Amino acid sequence: MSRDHERIRQVTERLAAAGVPSPRVDARLLVEHVVAVAGSCDGCGAALLDGLVSRRADREPLQLVLGRTWFRELELRCAPGVFIPRPETEIVAGVAIDEARRHGAAIVAEPCTGTGAIALSVAVEVSGARIVATDVDPRAVATARDNLGRVLAGEAGAPLVADQVEILDGDLLAPLAPELRGRIDVLVANPPYLPASDRGSWQPEVADHDPDRALVGGTDGHEVVERLLADATAWLRPGGLVVLEIDDRRAGDARAAATAVGLTAVDVVRDLTGADRAVVARRAR
Ligand SMILES: C[S@@+](CC[C@H](N)C(=O)[O-])C[C@H]1O[C@@H](n2cnc3c(N)ncnc32)[C@H](O)[C@@H]1O
């Protein structure tokens, strides 16, 4: 067995003992990271690896320990206090990307941008799209702008985007220029959508590291989803599409809320696990 394999085995045991859900994958990624940064897991590399493994064993998310994550075509910086993008959101982004590609020069709005994962994916995957993203948390805005800078500099593993992405600080669509009202082709978001009563059931990685404001959508969880569906009727162009990630337990409520505000063609999209993951609807023509 090579020394790196032996290290991975040892780290796996340590992470498994700490209750980390995917100890072998995490062990491999941590060892690979140290080899890439320090050249090997010996000497300084051993001390570096030990520090990183301790953080992961304390249930700090792997993405924060590594300082990065992957989302669709992008490698993104992660920062403490900023929501870590999840794989299921790649499907949500994909629905918006497919819709935006059907338009030349689509205008796309993404409130609740976090690291900028959805907005930047639209930017690199849809040529000519103009994207305006917002977040109410200054740490998220700073991280999304950092990631935008890295994409523009060609450092994020995707082709250069024209400087057509704006990341604004503020509440949902309020920071957008008023002239965009009624002109947006696609409104996409992964808003906070969990009820406050879920807090006790979260794994330490979520409870101690994802900000509460990124997770909880008001007391019953549906407040921000409902505000965004109402906003869609004012900000989308006639025929424009809204795509919102939802709690799979609330798909019926999301459908009803979209219909109640007058949106049409209301549907629910499933993720790769088969869970109801997004509500989609159009502004009536
Ligand atoms: C679930 S996270 C999603 C982040 C990112 N879109 C993603 O999928 O990885 C929700 C984000 O919404 C932001 N947020 C919460 N309430 C907001 C509001 N009223 N206006 C703008 N952003 C808000 C949070 O700060 C957080 O970054």
The ligand as a MOL file (V3000), in Angstrom:
LIG
                    3D

  0  0  0     0  0            999 V3000
M  V30 BEGIN CTAB
M  V30 COUNTS 27 29 0 0 0
M  V30 BEGIN ATOM
M  V30 1 C -30.1020 28.9230 0.5370 0
M  V30 2 S -28.9320 30.2320 0.3500 0 CHG=1
M  V30 3 C -28.6610 30.1020 -1.4120 0
M  V30 4 C -27.3620 30.6680 -1.8860 0
M  V30 5 C -27.0430 30.3250 -3.3580 0
M  V30 6 N -28.0490 30.8220 -4.2600 0
M  V30 7 C -26.8890 28.8300 -3.5450 0
M  V30 8 O -27.7920 28.1890 -4.0710 0
M  V30 9 O -25.8550 28.2880 -3.1390 0 CHG=-1
M  V30 10 C -29.9770 31.6460 0.4970 0
M  V30 11 C -29.2810 33.0010 0.3910 0
M  V30 12 O -30.3060 34.0030 0.4470 0
M  V30 13 C -29.8310 35.1150 1.1610 0
M  V30 14 N -31.0280 35.8500 1.6060 0
M  V30 15 C -31.8730 35.5610 2.6230 0
M  V30 16 N -32.8770 36.4510 2.6710 0
M  V30 17 C -32.6610 37.3330 1.6630 0
M  V30 18 C -33.3570 38.4830 1.1830 0
M  V30 19 N -34.4880 38.9070 1.7760 0
M  V30 20 N -32.8580 39.1440 0.1220 0
M  V30 21 C -31.7030 38.7280 -0.4940 0
M  V30 22 N -31.0030 37.6380 -0.0790 0
M  V30 23 C -31.4770 36.9500 0.9760 0
M  V30 24 C -28.9690 34.5260 2.2490 0
M  V30 25 O -28.0720 35.4840 2.7540 0
M  V30 26 C -28.3080 33.3580 1.4930 0
M  V30 27 O -27.0810 33.7730 0.9460 0
M  V30 END ATOM
M  V30 BEGIN BOND
M  V30 1 1 1 2
M  V30 2 1 2 3
M  V30 3 1 2 10
M  V30 4 1 3 4
M  V30 5 1 4 5
M  V30 6 1 5 6
M  V30 7 1 5 7
M  V30 8 2 7 8
M  V30 9 1 7 9
M  V30 10 1 10 11
M  V30 11 1 11 12
M  V30 12 1 11 26
M  V30 13 1 12 13
M  V30 14 1 13 14
M  V30 15 1 13 24
M  V30 16 1 14 15
M  V30 17 1 14 23
M  V30 18 2 15 16
M  V30 19 1 16 17
M  V30 20 1 17 18
M  V30 21 2 17 23
M  V30 22 1 18 19
M  V30 23 2 18 20
M  V30 24 1 20 21
M  V30 25 2 21 22
M  V30 26 1 22 23
M  V30 27 1 24 25
M  V30 28 1 24 26
M  V30 29 1 26 27
M  V30 END BOND
M  V30 END CTAB
M  END
